[in-house]
Amino acid sequence: MTMSADEMHDGHTVGPNPSPRIVMMGLRRGGKSSICQVMFHNMQPLDTLYIESTTAPTTSVFSSFIDFAVMELPGQINFTEAMIDAERIFSTCGALIYVIDSQDEYINSLANLHSIILHAVNANPNINIEVFIHKVDGLSEDFRLDAQRDITQRVTDELLDDGLVNVSISFHLTSIFDHSIYEAFSRVVQKLIPQLATLENLLNVLCQHSGIDKAFLFDIGSKIFVATDSSPMDIPTYEICTDFIDITVDMNNLYAVDRRPKTATRTDANTNAGRTDSSNGVKSIPQGRPIGSTSRLSNGVILYLQQMVKGLALVCLMRKESMPKIALVEYNIEFFRDALEQLWLIG
């Protein structure tokens, strides 16, 4: 009997598996389940300490500007077994995320990763390999960088020894206890968006004509940023924007008018992004109430948030000198919203 990609699902799946799909792999206790629970089910990082090891394939669905499924495979999967069909798993896969526990001895993980890459690339030469060097919150800054250099060198050397020179592979330092996991997952998702260059160009034009210093296009539920403009980005700025989304959504729910009991789903993210649904922990806002907020930081920087289409939110950082032109900013944002909607419909 062969285990196919279509059979790999559980109760976390919402609707049919969309494409492209992300496959998440790694050895047992590496942190795969914790990442999925924090990213897609709104679990607090400390609560992940009580998660049991994954014993069967599970799937979480992400519905935003593009729809895709994140499939988590158990650490004990062995592709040399006849029941595992690597071709079916990887042939329609957009990205493979391999999670390495940086606080443990990772030699066995690297050997397992190399074997998986060989099967994945053979089934799908265009697959993106994303290595999450995970649980770095327990390491010093120097040790993090040393581990990243060592893992990168070992993996690339083994691939070169096998003659694999064109493999698309990236390495990310991640932790569920800070925003690094969100940034890393954002980078993974962005590679799967065919319209990414157009989105970035639209954000560049918006910033140029509106006096905006930095602009992000976020998925509200997961806090993954789908795109940003071409200006330099730093982690503190990203953290401020994600925290601002949380505050705005919480305040919006606090003063919500429509309190009729309704089941929130991710499929109608344009009207539901923000409220927490008890079935899957995904946030959505009350129906018919697009969220928006403006706030001034102590250093004078203005944070501006406006909900867009498909559960997306535009978050901008502006100087206080731009506030007198806020009418122009909002006028340009409306044009951006229309362009975004047309781009989504075409895509």
C-alpha positions, 0 to 999 in steps of 0.5 A, a space after each residue: 500500500 502506498 501513502 500518497 499526498 492526498 491521503 495525508 490529512 487530519 482534523 486540522 484540514 479546512 477544505 481541500 488541499 490547495 496548491 502550492 503546498 508546503 511540506 514540513 519535515 525534520 526529526 522527532 522533537 525538532 519543533 515542527 508541530 510547535 511551529 504549526 500550532 503557533 503560526 496557524 492555530 494561535 497557540 501560545 509558545 509556552 503551551 507548545 511544551 505539552 504537544 505530543 510528537 507527531 505520529 501521522 501526517 497532518 495538514 493546515 490550510 492557509 487562505 490569503 492572497 494565495 491558498 496553500 496547505 502546510 503538510 507536517 510529516 512525522 519524523 520517523 518517515 523513511 523514504 527507503 520504505 516501499 509504502 512511502 511515495 516520494 514522487 506523490 509527496 514532492 511533485 506538487 510541492 512548492 517548498 520543503 521546510 526542514 526543521 533542525 533543533 539547534 540545541 541538539 546534536 544535528 549530525 543525524 538531522 543533516 544526514 536525514 536532510 541530505 537524503 530527503 533533498 535527494 528524493 525531493 529534487 529528483 521528484 521536483 527539480 524546482 522545489 524550494 528547500 528551506 532549512 529552519 535552524 530552530 530553537 535558537 532562543 536558547 543560544 547566544 548570538 555568536 553560537 547562533 551564527 556559528 551553527 548557521 555557518 556550520 550547517 550551511 557549509 555541511 549541507 552545501 558541501 554534500 550537495 556539491 559532492 553529489 553534483 547538485 549545484 542548482 538546488 534552491 536552498 535557504 537557511 533561516 534562524 528561527 524561534 517560536 518565542 520571537 518574531 523570527 519564525 514569522 519572518 522566515 515563514 514570510 520569506 518561504 511564502 513570498 517565493 510561492 507568490 507569482 505576483 510578488 514582483 508586481 506587489 512590491 512595485 505597487 508598494 514602492 509606488 504607494 510609498 513614493 507618492 504618499 510620503 510613506 517610509 515603509 509599507 508591509 502587506 500582512 496576512 492578518 490571521 498568521 501575521 505573515 507579510 506577503 510583500 513589502 517595499 524595496 526599502 531596507 527592513 529590520 526586525 524591530 520594525 517588523 515586530 512593531 507592525 505585528 504587535 500593532 496588528 494584534 492590538 488593532 484586532 483586539 480593540 476592534 473585537 472589544 468594541 464589535 457591534 455584531 455579536 451574533 454567534 457565527 462560525 468564522 472560517 479562513 475562506 472568507 478572510 476579507 470579512 472575517 480576518 481577526 476574530 479567534 475561532 475556537 475550532 482552529 484559533 484563527 483570528 477574524 474580525 466581525 463581519 462587515 467591519 473592515 479594520 483600520 487604525 492609526 497610532 503615534 509612537 513615542 519617537 513620533 513615527 506614525 503607524 497606519 493600518 488599513 484592511 485590504 482584500 482576502 484578509 490582508 492588511 496594509 501597515 505603513 510607517 510614516 513620519 509625523 510630517 506626513 499627517 497633514 497629507 493624510 487625505 492624500 495618503 488615504 486616496 492613494 491607498 484606495 487606488 492601491 486597494 483597487 489594484 490589489 483586488 484586480 491583481 488577486 482576481 486575475 491571479 
